[in-house]
Amino acid sequence: MFHFKQFTIQDEKSAMKIGTDAVLLGAWCPIDNSPKTILDIGAGTGILSLMLAQRTASEQIDAVEIDENAYEECVENFENSPWSDRLFCFHAGLDEFVEEPEEEYDLIICNPPFFAEDFKTKNESRDLARFQDAMPFEDLIEAADLLLSENGIFSVIIPFKEEENFTDLCAEVELFPTKITRVKGSGKTAIVRSLLAFKRFELSALAADELIIEINRHEYTDEYINLTKDFYLKM
C-alpha cells in the first residue's frame, strides 16, 4: 500500500508498482484547458486518474485497463478515494474501448509500456504492463486522435530515445507537441525520460526544458519537490 497526501494506492496485485514515472506524469501533465473529461489509458493501479482527480474539477474521469488484477485493484483504489463519484474504470483493451467511442476527452493521459526489446519474463501480467507490443505507440496515438476533443491535450511519459519517433508518429495525425520536459536522474546522468504534451495545433516555437530529480541520493532538487509536493507525504 502506498500513501499519498490525499489518497492511498493498493498495488499488491498489479504487475506494475507505483513508480517515479507515473508520479512525474500525473503531477506534470498540463491542465490549462480545464478538462471536464479525462481518459487514462492503461490505468494500472489508477494512480494517474487519482492524481488528476486531485488536481482538477473534471466531472468525468474514465480509465481503461486490460489486465484483470490491475483492473480490480484500480476499481478498489477509485472506490476508496475522495473522488469515487467521478472515477470509472473499464475492463477492456484499447482496441475494444475505441470500437464504439461514446465520448471525446479534453485530456488523454498514458504511461505506456515501453520495453521494445525481445526479452520477456514468465510473468504474463508484468510483460503486458511493460512491453510496447502490448500497446504499440501507433495504436495509442490512433486512439488519442480518435478520442481527443478539439482543444484537448494528450500527455505521455516515454523513454527519451523514443521521443523523436513518438513525435513524428503524432505529427502524422496532426497532433503536435506543446510542452516537453526531459528528465534526468541527477545532474551527472543522461536524459532518461521525456514528458510530452500534444494538441491539435502546431506552435510556431516550442521551448523544451529539463528536470533533474536528485542532487544526491534521496536529496531532491527544488524543481522536483515543487512538482510533487502536493502528492508525496514527505515532500
Contacts in CASP RR format, 6 or more apart in sequence:
PFRMAT RR
TARGET T0000
AUTHOR 0000-0000-0000
METHOD contacts of the structure
MODEL  1
MFHFKQFTIQDEKSAMKIGTDAVLLGAWCPIDNSPKTILDIGAGTGILSL
MLAQRTASEQIDAVEIDENAYEECVENFENSPWSDRLFCFHAGLDEFVEE
PEEEYDLIICNPPFFAEDFKTKNESRDLARFQDAMPFEDLIEAADLLLSE
NGIFSVIIPFKEEENFTDLCAEVELFPTKITRVKGSGKTAIVRSLLAFKR
FELSALAADELIIEINRHEYTDEYINLTKDFYLKM
1 8 0 8 1.000
1 9 0 8 1.000
1 10 0 8 1.000
1 11 0 8 1.000
1 12 0 8 1.000
2 8 0 8 1.000
2 9 0 8 1.000
2 11 0 8 1.000
2 18 0 8 1.000
3 9 0 8 1.000
3 233 0 8 1.000
4 50 0 8 1.000
4 231 0 8 1.000
4 232 0 8 1.000
4 233 0 8 1.000
5 230 0 8 1.000
5 231 0 8 1.000
5 232 0 8 1.000
5 233 0 8 1.000
6 54 0 8 1.000
6 82 0 8 1.000
6 231 0 8 1.000
7 50 0 8 1.000
7 54 0 8 1.000
7 77 0 8 1.000
7 80 0 8 1.000
7 81 0 8 1.000
7 82 0 8 1.000
8 77 0 8 1.000
8 80 0 8 1.000
8 81 0 8 1.000
9 18 0 8 1.000
9 45 0 8 1.000
9 46 0 8 1.000
9 47 0 8 1.000
9 50 0 8 1.000
9 77 0 8 1.000
10 45 0 8 1.000
10 73 0 8 1.000
10 76 0 8 1.000
10 77 0 8 1.000
10 80 0 8 1.000
11 17 0 8 1.000
11 18 0 8 1.000
11 45 0 8 1.000
11 73 0 8 1.000
12 73 0 8 1.000
13 69 0 8 1.000
13 70 0 8 1.000
13 72 0 8 1.000
13 73 0 8 1.000
14 44 0 8 1.000
14 45 0 8 1.000
14 67 0 8 1.000
14 69 0 8 1.000
14 70 0 8 1.000
14 73 0 8 1.000
14 74 0 8 1.000
14 125 0 8 1.000
14 129 0 8 1.000
15 67 0 8 1.000
15 69 0 8 1.000
15 70 0 8 1.000
15 123 0 8 1.000
15 125 0 8 1.000
15 126 0 8 1.000
15 127 0 8 1.000
15 128 0 8 1.000
15 129 0 8 1.000
15 130 0 8 1.000
16 44 0 8 1.000
16 45 0 8 1.000
16 70 0 8 1.000
16 126 0 8 1.000
16 129 0 8 1.000
16 130 0 8 1.000
18 45 0 8 1.000
18 47 0 8 1.000
20 213 0 8 1.000
21 111 0 8 1.000
21 157 0 8 1.000
21 193 0 8 1.000
22 47 0 8 1.000
22 48 0 8 1.000
22 111 0 8 1.000
22 157 0 8 1.000
23 47 0 8 1.000
23 51 0 8 1.000
23 228 0 8 1.000
23 231 0 8 1.000
23 232 0 8 1.000
24 157 0 8 1.000
24 183 0 8 1.000
24 193 0 8 1.000
24 195 0 8 1.000
24 211 0 8 1.000
24 227 0 8 1.000
24 228 0 8 1.000
25 48 0 8 1.000
25 109 0 8 1.000
25 111 0 8 1.000
25 155 0 8 1.000
25 156 0 8 1.000
25 157 0 8 1.000
25 195 0 8 1.000
26 47 0 8 1.000
26 48 0 8 1.000
26 51 0 8 1.000
26 52 0 8 1.000
26 55 0 8 1.000
26 109 0 8 1.000
27 51 0 8 1.000
27 55 0 8 1.000
27 227 0 8 1.000
27 228 0 8 1.000
27 230 0 8 1.000
27 231 0 8 1.000
28 155 0 8 1.000
28 181 0 8 1.000
28 195 0 8 1.000
28 211 0 8 1.000
28 227 0 8 1.000
29 48 0 8 1.000
29 52 0 8 1.000
29 107 0 8 1.000
29 109 0 8 1.000
29 153 0 8 1.000
29 155 0 8 1.000
29 195 0 8 1.000
29 197 0 8 1.000
30 153 0 8 1.000
30 155 0 8 1.000
30 178 0 8 1.000
30 179 0 8 1.000
30 197 0 8 1.000
31 52 0 8 1.000
31 55 0 8 1.000
31 56 0 8 1.000
31 107 0 8 1.000
31 153 0 8 1.000
32 153 0 8 1.000
33 106 0 8 1.000
33 107 0 8 1.000
33 151 0 8 1.000
33 152 0 8 1.000
33 153 0 8 1.000
34 56 0 8 1.000
34 57 0 8 1.000
34 106 0 8 1.000
35 52 0 8 1.000
35 56 0 8 1.000
35 58 0 8 1.000
35 105 0 8 1.000
35 106 0 8 1.000
35 107 0 8 1.000
35 152 0 8 1.000
35 153 0 8 1.000
36 58 0 8 1.000
36 59 0 8 1.000
36 60 0 8 1.000
36 106 0 8 1.000
37 58 0 8 1.000
37 59 0 8 1.000
37 60 0 8 1.000
37 61 0 8 1.000
37 62 0 8 1.000
37 103 0 8 1.000
37 104 0 8 1.000
37 105 0 8 1.000
37 106 0 8 1.000
37 107 0 8 1.000
37 149 0 8 1.000
38 49 0 8 1.000
38 52 0 8 1.000
38 56 0 8 1.000
38 58 0 8 1.000
38 60 0 8 1.000
38 61 0 8 1.000
38 62 0 8 1.000
38 105 0 8 1.000
38 106 0 8 1.000
38 107 0 8 1.000
38 108 0 8 1.000
38 109 0 8 1.000
39 61 0 8 1.000
39 62 0 8 1.000
39 63 0 8 1.000
39 64 0 8 1.000
39 103 0 8 1.000
39 105 0 8 1.000
39 107 0 8 1.000
39 108 0 8 1.000
39 109 0 8 1.000
39 147 0 8 1.000
40 46 0 8 1.000
40 48 0 8 1.000
40 49 0 8 1.000
40 52 0 8 1.000
40 61 0 8 1.000
40 62 0 8 1.000
40 63 0 8 1.000
40 64 0 8 1.000
40 109 0 8 1.000
40 110 0 8 1.000
41 64 0 8 1.000
41 94 0 8 1.000
41 108 0 8 1.000
41 109 0 8 1.000
41 110 0 8 1.000
41 112 0 8 1.000
41 135 0 8 1.000
41 140 0 8 1.000
41 143 0 8 1.000
42 63 0 8 1.000
42 64 0 8 1.000
42 65 0 8 1.000
42 66 0 8 1.000
42 94 0 8 1.000
42 110 0 8 1.000
42 111 0 8 1.000
42 112 0 8 1.000
42 135 0 8 1.000
43 49 0 8 1.000
43 63 0 8 1.000
43 64 0 8 1.000
43 65 0 8 1.000
43 70 0 8 1.000
43 74 0 8 1.000
43 89 0 8 1.000
44 63 0 8 1.000
44 65 0 8 1.000
44 67 0 8 1.000
44 70 0 8 1.000
44 71 0 8 1.000
44 73 0 8 1.000
44 74 0 8 1.000
44 129 0 8 1.000
45 70 0 8 1.000
45 73 0 8 1.000
45 74 0 8 1.000
45 77 0 8 1.000
46 63 0 8 1.000
46 65 0 8 1.000
46 74 0 8 1.000
46 77 0 8 1.000
46 78 0 8 1.000
46 89 0 8 1.000
47 77 0 8 1.000
48 63 0 8 1.000
48 109 0 8 1.000
48 111 0 8 1.000
49 61 0 8 1.000
49 63 0 8 1.000
49 74 0 8 1.000
49 78 0 8 1.000
49 87 0 8 1.000
49 89 0 8 1.000
50 77 0 8 1.000
50 78 0 8 1.000
50 81 0 8 1.000
50 83 0 8 1.000
50 87 0 8 1.000
51 231 0 8 1.000
52 58 0 8 1.000
52 61 0 8 1.000
52 107 0 8 1.000
52 109 0 8 1.000
53 61 0 8 1.000
53 81 0 8 1.000
53 82 0 8 1.000
53 83 0 8 1.000
53 86 0 8 1.000
53 87 0 8 1.000
54 83 0 8 1.000
54 230 0 8 1.000
54 231 0 8 1.000
55 230 0 8 1.000
56 107 0 8 1.000
58 86 0 8 1.000
58 106 0 8 1.000
58 107 0 8 1.000
59 86 0 8 1.000
60 86 0 8 1.000
60 88 0 8 1.000
60 103 0 8 1.000
61 83 0 8 1.000
61 86 0 8 1.000
61 87 0 8 1.000
61 88 0 8 1.000
62 88 0 8 1.000
62 89 0 8 1.000
62 90 0 8 1.000
62 103 0 8 1.000
62 105 0 8 1.000
63 74 0 8 1.000
63 78 0 8 1.000
63 87 0 8 1.000
63 88 0 8 1.000
63 89 0 8 1.000
63 90 0 8 1.000
64 89 0 8 1.000
64 90 0 8 1.000
64 92 0 8 1.000
64 93 0 8 1.000
64 94 0 8 1.000
64 97 0 8 1.000
65 71 0 8 1.000
65 74 0 8 1.000
65 89 0 8 1.000
65 90 0 8 1.000
65 91 0 8 1.000
65 92 0 8 1.000
66 91 0 8 1.000
66 92 0 8 1.000
66 93 0 8 1.000
66 94 0 8 1.000
66 128 0 8 1.000
66 134 0 8 1.000
67 125 0 8 1.000
67 128 0 8 1.000
67 129 0 8 1.000
68 91 0 8 1.000
69 125 0 8 1.000
70 125 0 8 1.000
70 129 0 8 1.000
71 89 0 8 1.000
71 91 0 8 1.000
74 89 0 8 1.000
75 89 0 8 1.000
78 84 0 8 1.000
78 87 0 8 1.000
78 88 0 8 1.000
78 89 0 8 1.000
81 87 0 8 1.000
90 97 0 8 1.000
94 135 0 8 1.000
94 139 0 8 1.000
94 140 0 8 1.000
94 143 0 8 1.000
95 139 0 8 1.000
97 143 0 8 1.000
98 142 0 8 1.000
98 143 0 8 1.000
98 146 0 8 1.000
98 147 0 8 1.000
101 146 0 8 1.000
101 147 0 8 1.000
103 147 0 8 1.000
104 147 0 8 1.000
104 148 0 8 1.000
104 149 0 8 1.000
105 147 0 8 1.000
105 148 0 8 1.000
105 149 0 8 1.000
105 152 0 8 1.000
106 149 0 8 1.000
106 151 0 8 1.000
106 152 0 8 1.000
106 153 0 8 1.000
107 152 0 8 1.000
107 153 0 8 1.000
107 154 0 8 1.000
107 155 0 8 1.000
108 143 0 8 1.000
108 144 0 8 1.000
108 147 0 8 1.000
108 148 0 8 1.000
108 152 0 8 1.000
108 153 0 8 1.000
108 154 0 8 1.000
108 155 0 8 1.000
109 154 0 8 1.000
109 155 0 8 1.000
109 156 0 8 1.000
110 140 0 8 1.000
110 155 0 8 1.000
110 156 0 8 1.000
111 156 0 8 1.000
111 157 0 8 1.000
112 132 0 8 1.000
112 135 0 8 1.000
112 137 0 8 1.000
112 140 0 8 1.000
112 156 0 8 1.000
112 158 0 8 1.000
113 128 0 8 1.000
113 129 0 8 1.000
113 130 0 8 1.000
113 131 0 8 1.000
113 132 0 8 1.000
113 133 0 8 1.000
113 134 0 8 1.000
113 135 0 8 1.000
114 130 0 8 1.000
114 132 0 8 1.000
114 158 0 8 1.000
114 159 0 8 1.000
114 162 0 8 1.000
115 130 0 8 1.000
115 131 0 8 1.000
115 132 0 8 1.000
116 131 0 8 1.000
116 132 0 8 1.000
116 133 0 8 1.000
116 162 0 8 1.000
120 127 0 8 1.000
120 131 0 8 1.000
121 127 0 8 1.000
127 134 0 8 1.000
128 134 0 8 1.000
137 158 0 8 1.000
137 162 0 8 1.000
137 165 0 8 1.000
137 166 0 8 1.000
137 169 0 8 1.000
138 169 0 8 1.000
140 156 0 8 1.000
141 166 0 8 1.000
141 169 0 8 1.000
141 170 0 8 1.000
141 172 0 8 1.000
141 173 0 8 1.000
141 175 0 8 1.000
142 173 0 8 1.000
144 154 0 8 1.000
144 170 0 8 1.000
144 173 0 8 1.000
144 175 0 8 1.000
144 198 0 8 1.000
145 173 0 8 1.000
145 174 0 8 1.000
145 175 0 8 1.000
148 154 0 8 1.000
148 175 0 8 1.000
148 200 0 8 1.000
150 200 0 8 1.000
151 199 0 8 1.000
151 200 0 8 1.000
152 199 0 8 1.000
152 200 0 8 1.000
153 178 0 8 1.000
153 197 0 8 1.000
153 198 0 8 1.000
153 199 0 8 1.000
154 170 0 8 1.000
154 175 0 8 1.000
154 197 0 8 1.000
154 198 0 8 1.000
154 199 0 8 1.000
155 195 0 8 1.000
155 196 0 8 1.000
155 197 0 8 1.000
155 198 0 8 1.000
156 166 0 8 1.000
156 195 0 8 1.000
156 196 0 8 1.000
157 193 0 8 1.000
157 194 0 8 1.000
157 195 0 8 1.000
157 196 0 8 1.000
158 166 0 8 1.000
158 193 0 8 1.000
158 194 0 8 1.000
158 196 0 8 1.000
159 192 0 8 1.000
159 193 0 8 1.000
159 194 0 8 1.000
160 182 0 8 1.000
160 183 0 8 1.000
160 190 0 8 1.000
160 191 0 8 1.000
160 192 0 8 1.000
160 193 0 8 1.000
160 194 0 8 1.000
162 194 0 8 1.000
163 180 0 8 1.000
163 182 0 8 1.000
163 194 0 8 1.000
163 196 0 8 1.000
166 194 0 8 1.000
166 196 0 8 1.000
167 177 0 8 1.000
167 196 0 8 1.000
170 176 0 8 1.000
170 177 0 8 1.000
170 198 0 8 1.000
174 200 0 8 1.000
175 198 0 8 1.000
175 199 0 8 1.000
175 200 0 8 1.000
176 198 0 8 1.000
176 199 0 8 1.000
176 200 0 8 1.000
176 201 0 8 1.000
176 202 0 8 1.000
176 203 0 8 1.000
177 196 0 8 1.000
177 197 0 8 1.000
177 198 0 8 1.000
177 203 0 8 1.000
177 206 0 8 1.000
178 197 0 8 1.000
178 198 0 8 1.000
178 199 0 8 1.000
178 203 0 8 1.000
178 206 0 8 1.000
179 195 0 8 1.000
179 196 0 8 1.000
179 197 0 8 1.000
179 206 0 8 1.000
180 194 0 8 1.000
180 195 0 8 1.000
180 196 0 8 1.000
180 197 0 8 1.000
180 206 0 8 1.000
180 208 0 8 1.000
180 209 0 8 1.000
181 194 0 8 1.000
181 195 0 8 1.000
181 208 0 8 1.000
181 209 0 8 1.000
181 210 0 8 1.000
181 211 0 8 1.000
182 191 0 8 1.000
182 193 0 8 1.000
182 194 0 8 1.000
182 195 0 8 1.000
182 208 0 8 1.000
182 209 0 8 1.000
182 210 0 8 1.000
182 211 0 8 1.000
183 191 0 8 1.000
183 192 0 8 1.000
183 193 0 8 1.000
183 194 0 8 1.000
183 195 0 8 1.000
183 210 0 8 1.000
183 211 0 8 1.000
183 212 0 8 1.000
183 213 0 8 1.000
184 190 0 8 1.000
184 191 0 8 1.000
184 192 0 8 1.000
184 210 0 8 1.000
184 211 0 8 1.000
184 212 0 8 1.000
184 213 0 8 1.000
185 192 0 8 1.000
185 212 0 8 1.000
185 213 0 8 1.000
185 214 0 8 1.000
186 212 0 8 1.000
186 213 0 8 1.000
186 214 0 8 1.000
186 215 0 8 1.000
186 216 0 8 1.000
187 212 0 8 1.000
187 215 0 8 1.000
191 210 0 8 1.000
195 211 0 8 1.000
211 221 0 8 1.000
211 223 0 8 1.000
211 224 0 8 1.000
211 227 0 8 1.000
212 221 0 8 1.000
212 223 0 8 1.000
212 224 0 8 1.000
213 220 0 8 1.000
213 221 0 8 1.000
213 224 0 8 1.000
214 220 0 8 1.000
214 221 0 8 1.000
214 224 0 8 1.000
215 221 0 8 1.000
220 235 0 8 1.000
225 235 0 8 1.000
228 235 0 8 1.000
229 235 0 8 1.000
END
